Amino acid sequence: MIKIFNILLFLLVFLNPLFSNENDLTSFLENILQNDLDLQKKENRLKTLIARDKIERSINWFDINFAYRKTSNELTRDQTEKQNEDQKLEHSDIKEEGERWWIELNRTFFEKDFDSVYDLLNAKLDITLGKFELDIFRIERSADIFSDFLEWKRADLVLEISHEKLKLQYKENMILERLFENNVIEPDDLIENLAEIKKIEKEISQQKEVISQFNKTYKNLNVEFYEKLELFSQIGDNKADTTAFKEKISASLSALNSMQKKILSSLRRKYYYFYLPEINLSLSYQKKNIFQDWEIMEDEEFKLRERDFKELYPEAEVELSVPFNFWGNTSGKYHLIKSLERGVLTKFAEAEKELQQFENKLINDFITALKDFSWQEKIFELQKIKFERIKKKYEAKPSLLGKNPEIAYKKEEFKYKKAELDFEISQMKLYKEIFLINYFAEK
């Protein structure tokens, strides 16, 4: 029992972190994407479109107007009446308290200008297609970030080799200068070596620039990235799931087609009523309360009087509005619907084309990376065999490598390191393409 418990404890402590971190590379890239300015601009633009669309759709419902008014008036009235030559005098002080509630619903149907139809349709198109474009752009930015890290890795490795090569070239240059002074060699040999030194120094400068630019953008994330890439290559799903990827593309194309049909169906329904006059509908309900307190002095006789008014005003109003140039307005709306219909078909066709190109690019990049890795692996193996043979010659009898055996040996060692570098980078590029395909398929 204790033995079984120890085994379970080992699995829990040592293996669980591996499986829990299986998607660390995904989380790592997504954390970087959260701070990516280009992606943030795209996301913010889409969020703005969605928010504005909600506002536009909300104001296309009934407008609700509510008002409350309270009044307090003081009136003074003097009245004189003559009847049968008798004169009556009346003086009144009136205090009036009033309040009024008013609610109104307004709605316009079949607008003359078609502005809301145009705006809402374009907003729907931009939002629908913007979501698909954002998914593709996210993968493209992930690929760019991945490439930046691989470029840094190459620059770092090349820089290390280049410094060693430069030392060797300077050492060889000193030997060649002595030989040239003794008229043993021609100037061409020295010129060729100096040109190689110049080439290496330029390469070092370029690689330093790559590393400097990388550090400005990503700071010290390179170590963490390669740890997660190493983990991905060991225990992650390091095989490209092209089947799931193609199924995801097919599902996306089906979703695009479904949205296209939905938008076109909504647009084509307008053929049935675009020629109708604009209808403005208004429903209102008013409630009014007025209380009057009268103090009346009539022929020196004082009286008090109170009045209480309650009024209800339910109203409904329908207004039909037709432009004077009815034919021009109707013809314009018809051609606008036709134009919008063609625009929908064109934009969705472009989106489908972009999605198919995206699919082809990722698949082709994966196939290319796989072939490149295969070739680099063979080249590296052959270069390794070649270097081991030269190493045996150098250790057994250095003179077999020529007049400068140490330099000749070092040059072959650099070729071996370069082949190893190319093999390592090609492997990382392959993992990059595998990751991108699986990342899109999972999303």
Secondary structure, 3 states (H helix, E strand, C coil): CHHHHHHHHHHHHHHHHHHHCCCHHHHHHHHHHHCCHHHHHHHHHHHHHHHHHHHHHHHCCCEEEEEEEEEEEEEEEEEEEEECCEEEEEEEEEEEEEEEEEEEEEEEECCCCCHHHHHHHHHHHHHHHHHHHHHHHHHHHHHHHHHHHHHHHHHHHHHHHHHHHHHHHHHHHHHHHHHHHCCCCCHHHHHHHHHHHHHHHHHHHHHHHHHHHHHHHHCCCHHHHHHHHHHHHHHCCCCCCHHHHHHHHHHHHHHHHHHHHHHHHHHHHHHHCCCCCEEEEEEEEEEEEEEEEEEEEECCEEEEEEEEEEEEEEEEEEEEECCCCHHHHHHHHHHHHHHHHHHHHHHHHHHHHHHHHHHHHHHHHHHHHHHHHHHHHHHHHHHHHHHHHHHHHHHHCHHHHCCCHHHHHHHHHHHHHHHHHHHHHHHHHHHHHHHHHHHHHHC
